[in-house]
Amino acid sequence: MPLLFSYGTLQQQDVQLATFGRALVGEKDVLVGYEPSLVRIDDPAVAARLHKTHHDNVTPTGDDWSSVQGTALAVTDEELAKADAYEAPFAYQRILVTLGSGQQAWVYLHRPQ
């Protein structure tokens, strides 16, 4: 079963229920070599709907002292496709990373346009 590392909204149970139809099981983990960052939400309607002005993001640093805390969520391939659909409108791309625990997981990064 694939793992999906979330550092943002996909950790929230209400988002999981709306996106996947169930609460996901996961374990806390860290993404090493990245730091938290933000991406401005340019669409005022999206900002109003989400009640925030920026999306969470992570930026690679190449520095092993940098890390981002989050949750490694167990998902099915079908759920991974649903996560792709959830993240796509916000210009995120999915990449495979190795977490601090040594497990491989998918994570979403903002794709500059």
Buried (B, 14 or more C-beta within 10 A) or exposed (E): EBBBBBBBBBBEEEBBEEBBEEEBEBEEBBBBBBBBBEBEBEEEEEBEEBEEEEBBBBBBBEEEEBBBEBBBBBBEEEBBEBBBEBBEEBBBEBEEBEBBBEEEBBBBBBBEE
